[in-house]
Amino acid sequence: MVENRAQKNVRADLYQTLLQPQSNETPLLQAGDRIFVPPAQRWIAVAGEVHRPAIFELRDDDSESLSSALALAGGTTSLADTLRLEWSRLLPEGRRETQVVNLAETHANGSFAPLRHGDRITVYSKLTQAEVPQVAVYGEVIAPGIYAYEENLRVSDLILRAGGLSRAAYLLEAELARIDPGQPPYREKIALHKILLSQTSDNASGKSADDALLRPDDQLFIRRIPDWRVGPLVEIRGEVKFPGMYAIDWGKTRLSEICQLAGGPTPEASLHEARLYRRRLEHAPLQTEATLPAEILTRFDHEKIKFDRDRQEASLISVDFAKLLLAHEAQHDVVLAPGDLIEFPRQSRLVYVTGAVGLPGGIPFVPGEKVSGYIARAGGFGLHASRSRVKVVRATGEIVNDEDAGPLAAGDTIWVPTRSERSSWNTLRDFVTVAAQLATIYVVIDRATGN
């Protein structure tokens, strides 16, 4: 509604004004005019394959038809399935009643009732109303997967859709499997190199006999070149001159060669704490704790077994880098495998104390200090510490008894295990059991002797 300076109200159809701005019914505005757009009281909804899916206001005179509603929505798209439009009407009791409408028949006989408040018109796509045939390509292509089938689609077209062949594709032979429901798949060999040659020849219009026409549900398999390997790599990190990735000759390159290529360790590197990690061990780690009964674990030192198992699961390769790089001992010069990780940490200048001590953690390294000094600086032995089973784990991974350790080096770890104590109740129970057994034996002997 437009109110002009003469206090006259002019009613205008805003839909017609927006959709047909050149119409003669569009009022001309002047300075001082006021425009009032009231809230919609009655509406319909048009969704799906139309150009302007939206909610539209319904006229008061109930003259809105299916055709006018679709016109407000900009008309149907080229993908619209006009043979099956869904019309949903809101009934007074709150339920909805749905029916399928053929748009062409409705226009022909004018049988479609006027639209009412709350009606919904849904125009579905032709693509969703029919099953789309598919073909598939797997293996050495850039984007393997399932693709829509089209008439006159060939092997070369499917490979092109999949992004082309990878460098590892075996060009001498591919396999085309034709699927016939209820029958075993028919397999056909395809020479990919002949297809490529026909595409690059002067007679580009000529098709190779191997560039077969595809059928729905066909599956194309592009095999990998046997023994294809691209640049097996290892990584070296930490305190070396040139950290990063390095290519290796699988089964031949040794650890010392990569350390040399990386410029060797820096003066800040800790050779005793350097590590070689392998992505996967050649043999599966022992699952000792998971397979042994609890009573055997108690007898054979649960903590020690768990400690060894955790070290195995870390995929750590035992290498003494100090002996390898300083003494050049060949037994530590292992052959590298793809994915190996070599780490040279910075010297920590700490000795670690773990287990049953007062303050477990890192203790500043003091040259010449022994195990007892570090334990004292860590708060001393705990209440349940097993003093006779203290171990020292060298930075190299070697485990020695505390009395054989001598002066410790930076990066070493002192491990103080907890002793297994019997509770007072268990001790009393065992005493009563033994006493009862002795009493039984005495009674049997006494009766047998007749005393």
C-alpha positions as MATLAB code, in Angstrom:
seq = 'MVENRAQKNVRADLYQTLLQPQSNETPLLQAGDRIFVPPAQRWIAVAGEVHRPAIFELRDDDSESLSSALALAGGTTSLADTLRLEWSRLLPEGRRETQVVNLAETHANGSFAPLRHGDRITVYSKLTQAEVPQVAVYGEVIAPGIYAYEENLRVSDLILRAGGLSRAAYLLEAELARIDPGQPPYREKIALHKILLSQTSDNASGKSADDALLRPDDQLFIRRIPDWRVGPLVEIRGEVKFPGMYAIDWGKTRLSEICQLAGGPTPEASLHEARLYRRRLEHAPLQTEATLPAEILTRFDHEKIKFDRDRQEASLISVDFAKLLLAHEAQHDVVLAPGDLIEFPRQSRLVYVTGAVGLPGGIPFVPGEKVSGYIARAGGFGLHASRSRVKVVRATGEIVNDEDAGPLAAGDTIWVPTRSERSSWNTLRDFVTVAAQLATIYVVIDRATGN';
ca = [
       0.000    0.000    0.000;
       1.315    3.468   -0.990;
       0.063    6.635    0.763;
       0.829    9.795   -1.250;
       0.902   13.449   -0.216;
      -2.795   13.847   -1.039;
      -3.607   11.282    1.646;
      -4.802    8.836   -1.001;
      -4.016    5.112   -0.607;
      -2.933    3.174   -3.673;
      -2.860   -0.601   -3.407;
      -0.159   -2.420   -5.395;
       0.741   -6.058   -5.918;
       4.355   -6.189   -4.769;
       4.947   -9.522   -6.532;
       3.881   -8.032   -9.861;
       5.953   -4.924   -9.182;
       9.102   -6.972   -8.520;
       8.547   -9.546  -11.259;
       7.184   -7.154  -13.924;
       8.598   -3.705  -13.111;
       7.572   -2.356  -16.544;
       3.875   -3.048  -15.948;
       1.456   -0.114  -16.205;
      -0.028   -1.129  -12.861;
       3.150   -0.137  -11.041;
       2.467    3.131   -9.183;
       4.870    6.028   -9.605;
       6.387    7.257   -6.358;
       6.833   10.899   -5.432;
       8.717   12.678   -2.692;
       6.955   12.260    0.635;
       5.120    9.044   -0.278;
       5.015    6.308    2.353;
       5.096    2.574    1.575;
       3.484    0.095    3.954;
       4.071   -3.666    3.510;
       1.714   -5.617    5.806;
       2.686   -9.085    7.149;
       1.543  -12.052    5.108;
      -1.468  -13.825    6.557;
      -1.813  -16.685    4.090;
       1.017  -18.412    2.213;
       2.022  -21.273   -0.049;
       5.440  -22.897   -0.581;
       7.051  -23.962   -3.851;
      10.222  -26.117   -3.655;
      12.406  -28.281   -5.863;
      13.238  -27.799   -9.532;
      12.031  -24.208   -9.930;
      14.121  -21.092  -10.477;
      13.020  -19.296   -7.284;
      11.992  -21.833   -4.618;
      10.444  -19.854   -1.758;
       7.373  -19.146    0.370;
       4.861  -16.852   -1.382;
       1.895  -14.862   -0.116;
      -1.520  -16.163   -1.148;
      -4.065  -13.741   -2.551;
      -7.214  -13.082   -0.573;
      -9.539  -13.935   -3.458;
      -8.396  -17.598   -3.635;
      -7.566  -17.103   -7.310;
      -4.029  -18.514   -7.022;
      -3.588  -21.588   -9.191;
      -0.796  -24.079   -9.750;
       0.301  -22.234  -12.891;
       0.436  -18.834  -11.179;
       2.332  -20.304   -8.209;
       4.947  -21.810  -10.542;
       5.151  -18.472  -12.363;
       5.870  -16.698   -9.078;
       8.667  -19.260   -8.544;
      10.193  -18.375  -11.911;
       8.909  -21.461  -13.707;
      10.286  -24.988  -13.729;
      13.870  -25.836  -14.657;
      14.920  -28.078  -17.533;
      15.424  -30.954  -15.079;
      11.905  -30.699  -13.637;
       9.746  -33.826  -13.785;
       6.452  -32.158  -14.695;
       4.651  -35.487  -14.935;
       4.843  -36.024  -11.177;
       4.464  -32.876   -9.089;
       3.696  -33.351   -5.414;
       0.893  -31.246   -3.965;
       0.554  -31.327   -0.177;
      -2.491  -29.696    1.465;
      -2.835  -28.780    5.119;
      -6.144  -30.109    6.456;
      -8.144  -28.348    9.236;
      -7.272  -31.039   11.799;
      -3.530  -30.471   11.214;
      -2.822  -33.482    9.006;
      -1.510  -33.234    5.479;
      -2.970  -34.812    2.378;
      -0.627  -35.453   -0.537;
      -1.370  -36.224   -4.143;
       0.685  -36.457   -7.348;
      -0.251  -34.084  -10.164;
       0.544  -34.211  -13.890;
       1.174  -30.594  -14.872;
       0.325  -31.102  -18.552;
      -3.019  -32.786  -17.779;
      -3.856  -30.093  -15.256;
      -3.325  -27.382  -17.864;
      -5.363  -29.330  -20.422;
      -8.498  -29.897  -18.374;
      -8.163  -27.254  -15.654;
      -8.920  -29.819  -12.966;
      -6.510  -28.487  -10.349;
      -8.310  -26.862   -7.417;
      -7.331  -23.351   -6.255;
      -4.459  -23.215   -3.808;
      -5.148  -22.722   -0.113;
      -3.182  -21.453    2.849;
      -0.384  -23.880    3.811;
      -0.264  -25.737    0.484;
       3.163  -27.014   -0.588;
       4.154  -27.728   -4.192;
       7.292  -29.851   -4.734;
       8.787  -30.255   -8.211;
      11.160  -33.228   -8.328;
      14.154  -33.693  -10.606;
      14.161  -36.185  -13.447;
      17.573  -37.359  -12.234;
      16.155  -38.542   -8.913;
      13.240  -40.371  -10.494;
      15.311  -42.859  -12.474;
      18.199  -45.156  -11.662;
      21.487  -43.818  -13.054;
      23.678  -46.547  -14.603;
      27.227  -46.609  -13.319;
      30.693  -47.823  -14.272;
      33.778  -48.084  -12.071;
      37.548  -47.815  -12.405;
      39.987  -49.041   -9.773;
      43.734  -49.157   -9.337;
      46.395  -46.892  -10.792;
      44.376  -43.822  -11.780;
      44.385  -40.432  -10.092;
      40.786  -40.645   -8.809;
      39.553  -44.255   -8.732;
      35.876  -44.768   -8.019;
      32.365  -45.008   -9.472;
      31.189  -42.779  -12.323;
      27.884  -42.225  -14.132;
      27.470  -44.228  -17.323;
      26.670  -42.473  -20.600;
      26.043  -43.744  -24.094;
      29.180  -44.288  -26.226;
      31.437  -44.108  -23.159;
      34.759  -45.835  -23.858;
      37.655  -47.098  -21.734;
      39.712  -43.989  -22.588;
      36.821  -41.706  -21.577;
      36.504  -43.396  -18.186;
      40.258  -43.087  -17.568;
      40.047  -39.396  -18.486;
      37.202  -38.875  -16.007;
      39.312  -40.552  -13.332;
      42.071  -37.986  -13.831;
      44.289  -40.113  -16.043;
      46.759  -42.886  -15.324;
      49.283  -42.724  -12.515;
      53.003  -43.196  -13.144;
      52.795  -46.689  -11.668;
      50.131  -47.899  -14.120;
      50.969  -51.138  -15.948;
      50.367  -50.183  -19.588;
      50.731  -53.605  -21.152;
      47.573  -55.019  -19.678;
      44.443  -53.924  -17.828;
      41.281  -55.854  -17.086;
      37.690  -55.023  -17.995;
      35.083  -56.989  -16.049;
      31.529  -57.096  -17.401;
      28.889  -57.841  -14.808;
      25.820  -59.799  -15.904;
      23.395  -60.452  -13.001;
      23.156  -64.160  -12.319;
      26.263  -64.959  -14.374;
      29.987  -65.111  -13.548;
      31.813  -61.905  -14.538;
      33.277  -61.863  -18.045;
      36.894  -60.625  -18.032;
      38.524  -58.983  -21.003;
      42.201  -57.978  -21.293;
      42.866  -54.398  -22.414;
      46.200  -53.167  -23.831;
      46.437  -49.638  -22.455;
      49.545  -48.775  -24.466;
      47.608  -49.334  -27.714;
      44.881  -46.949  -26.546;
      47.491  -44.301  -25.706;
      49.211  -44.745  -29.085;
      45.924  -44.343  -30.956;
      45.244  -41.086  -29.090;
      48.668  -39.622  -29.896;
      48.833  -40.736  -33.536;
      48.168  -38.445  -36.493;
      44.851  -40.155  -37.095;
      43.369  -39.076  -33.797;
      39.848  -40.002  -34.901;
      40.771  -43.660  -35.161;
      39.913  -45.781  -32.141;
      41.946  -48.742  -30.979;
      40.137  -52.050  -30.794;
      41.158  -52.153  -27.105;
      39.299  -48.888  -26.460;
      36.077  -50.799  -25.957;
      32.638  -49.302  -25.543;
      31.521  -49.642  -21.947;
      28.246  -51.025  -20.676;
      26.423  -50.264  -17.441;
      28.071  -51.864  -14.382;
      31.405  -52.465  -16.173;
      34.475  -52.415  -13.932;
      37.941  -51.414  -15.166;
      41.027  -52.498  -13.210;
      44.377  -50.747  -13.828;
      47.191  -52.840  -12.347;
      50.411  -51.576  -10.764;
      53.832  -52.155  -12.345;
      55.414  -55.125  -10.521;
      57.976  -54.102   -7.863;
      57.247  -50.411   -8.442;
      58.896  -48.323   -5.758;
      59.297  -44.561   -5.697;
      62.093  -43.130   -3.607;
      62.137  -44.973   -0.266;
      62.936  -42.291    2.309;
      64.205  -42.016    5.871;
      64.159  -38.964    8.125;
      66.876  -37.629   10.396;
      65.985  -35.072   13.072;
      67.592  -33.101   15.832;
      71.196  -32.122   16.380;
      72.713  -32.793   12.969;
      74.020  -30.260   10.466;
      71.412  -30.988    7.764;
      68.244  -32.553    9.231;
      65.526  -33.697    6.843;
      64.475  -36.468    4.469;
      66.994  -38.645    2.632;
      66.556  -41.193   -0.148;
      67.945  -44.663    0.424;
      68.682  -47.734   -1.644;
      66.350  -50.264   -0.067;
      68.289  -53.091    1.553;
      71.712  -51.458    0.977;
      71.969  -47.997    2.573;
      73.396  -48.115    6.094;
      72.942  -45.826    9.080;
      76.459  -44.368    8.928;
      75.933  -43.234    5.317;
      72.858  -41.163    6.179;
      74.545  -39.685    9.248;
      77.433  -38.656    6.985;
      75.087  -37.152    4.369;
      73.394  -35.155    7.156;
      76.744  -33.600    8.075;
      77.189  -35.600   11.263;
      76.018  -34.742   14.797;
      76.589  -31.244   16.175;
      78.652  -30.648   19.362;
      75.343  -30.320   21.261;
      74.097  -33.760   20.172;
      73.816  -36.531   22.757;
      75.095  -39.693   21.066;
      74.098  -41.779   24.082;
      70.468  -40.649   23.730;
      70.297  -40.885   19.918;
      67.660  -43.308   18.675;
      66.699  -45.219   15.548;
      62.965  -45.925   15.235;
      61.380  -48.281   12.731;
      57.788  -47.938   11.636;
      57.142  -51.650   12.114;
      59.308  -54.307   13.681;
      60.097  -57.403   11.638;
      58.691  -59.554   14.444;
      55.595  -58.734   16.435;
      56.302  -57.423   19.939;
      55.941  -59.892   22.742;
      52.626  -59.653   24.521;
      53.939  -61.109   27.756;
      51.673  -59.300   30.134;
      48.569  -60.136   28.091;
      49.262  -63.868   27.852;
      50.786  -64.887   31.196;
      48.475  -65.637   34.126;
      48.396  -63.108   36.951;
      50.006  -65.437   39.452;
      53.001  -66.027   37.168;
      53.325  -62.301   36.600;
      53.501  -61.829   40.345;
      56.203  -64.462   40.720;
      58.320  -63.283   37.769;
      58.251  -59.568   38.447;
      55.277  -57.857   36.831;
      57.058  -54.498   36.625;
      60.097  -55.863   34.786;
      57.970  -57.720   32.208;
      55.820  -54.656   31.554;
      58.912  -52.471   31.249;
      60.468  -54.796   28.650;
      57.195  -55.067   26.727;
      56.775  -51.297   26.541;
      60.297  -50.923   25.184;
      59.609  -53.515   22.492;
      56.372  -51.809   21.422;
      58.232  -48.546   20.880;
      59.710  -49.971   17.621;
      63.170  -48.982   18.829;
      66.159  -50.469   16.996;
      69.077  -51.121   19.354;
      72.013  -49.015   18.144;
      74.928  -47.555   20.131;
      75.545  -44.349   18.187;
      78.674  -43.515   20.187;
      80.311  -46.811   19.214;
      79.100  -46.416   15.618;
      80.215  -42.832   14.965;
      83.223  -42.568   17.278;
      84.661  -46.099   17.363;
      83.297  -47.072   13.915;
      82.100  -50.482   15.161;
      80.442  -52.159   12.169;
      77.985  -54.241   14.210;
      76.008  -51.052   14.980;
      75.850  -49.943   11.335;
      72.380  -51.320   10.582;
      70.739  -51.397    7.154;
      67.959  -48.814    6.963;
      64.376  -49.447    5.853;
      61.828  -47.035    4.325;
      60.185  -44.857    6.955;
      63.004  -45.149    9.509;
      63.408  -42.182   11.849;
      66.815  -41.169   13.254;
      66.817  -38.732   16.186;
      69.782  -36.915   17.707;
      68.483  -35.087   20.811;
      70.285  -32.188   22.437;
      72.276  -33.151   25.518;
      69.814  -33.110   28.380;
      72.377  -32.747   31.216;
      69.943  -34.677   33.405;
      69.802  -38.083   35.082;
      66.277  -39.421   35.531;
      65.125  -41.202   38.689;
      61.828  -43.096   38.445;
      59.875  -45.496   40.614;
      59.645  -45.719   44.391;
      61.539  -42.568   45.407;
      60.424  -39.436   47.173;
      60.607  -37.033   44.195;
      60.885  -38.906   40.904;
      62.006  -36.856   37.924;
      65.078  -35.333   36.305;
      68.120  -34.566   38.454;
      70.887  -32.234   37.157;
      73.869  -34.263   35.973;
      77.035  -34.121   38.073;
      80.159  -35.761   36.561;
      81.389  -38.706   38.620;
      78.257  -39.032   40.781;
      76.915  -42.547   41.352;
      73.463  -44.081   41.810;
      73.222  -43.477   45.564;
      73.856  -39.743   45.148;
      71.072  -39.294   42.608;
      68.602  -41.335   44.672;
      69.403  -39.159   47.689;
      68.831  -35.999   45.627;
      65.487  -37.477   44.478;
      64.219  -37.665   48.067;
      65.620  -41.070   48.957;
      63.992  -44.476   48.798;
      60.233  -44.675   49.215;
      58.509  -46.712   51.900;
      57.919  -49.695   49.584;
      61.107  -49.419   47.514;
      62.970  -52.632   46.695;
      66.556  -51.484   47.340;
      68.090  -54.759   46.197;
      66.600  -54.569   42.684;
      67.584  -51.071   41.575;
      68.483  -50.924   37.876;
      70.212  -48.338   35.694;
      69.010  -47.896   32.112;
      71.784  -46.309   30.104;
      70.956  -43.691   27.508;
      72.004  -46.310   24.955;
      69.293  -48.683   26.237;
      71.642  -51.025   28.157;
      70.284  -52.189   31.534;
      72.722  -52.843   34.400;
      72.480  -53.424   38.159;
      73.088  -50.375   40.327;
      76.261  -51.852   41.869;
      77.744  -52.372   38.387;
      76.761  -48.981   37.020;
      79.635  -46.878   38.343;
      79.496  -43.122   37.623;
      76.407  -42.233   35.595;
      76.234  -40.300   32.346;
      73.766  -37.639   31.250;
      70.577  -39.220   29.985;
      70.834  -42.335   32.169;
      67.743  -43.460   34.080;
      67.651  -45.005   37.562;
      64.715  -47.314   38.091;
      63.688  -48.144   41.682;
      61.035  -50.890   41.659;
      58.431  -51.443   44.340;
      58.792  -54.513   46.499;
      55.828  -56.872   46.710;
      54.736  -56.974   50.382;
      52.357  -59.387   52.005;
      49.572  -57.869   54.043;
      49.122  -58.700   57.731;
      45.870  -60.535   56.957;
      47.617  -62.770   54.378;
      50.382  -63.546   56.888;
      47.870  -64.410   59.644;
      45.808  -66.526   57.214;
      48.884  -68.511   56.127;
      49.923  -69.033   59.792;
      46.477  -70.346   60.767;
      46.400  -72.643   57.707;
      49.797  -74.157   58.500;
      48.906  -74.562   62.198;
      45.665  -76.372   61.285;
      47.540  -78.717   58.948;
      50.090  -79.545   61.665;
      47.311  -80.206   64.157;
      45.599  -82.575   61.698;
      48.836  -84.477   61.114;
      49.356  -84.808   64.884;
      45.864  -86.224   65.433;
      46.282  -88.789   62.630;
      49.661  -89.964   64.002;
      48.320  -90.097   67.548;
      45.402  -92.321   66.543;
      47.567  -94.566   64.422;
      49.971  -95.257   67.298;
      47.128  -95.759   69.737;
      48.620  -93.387   72.347;
];
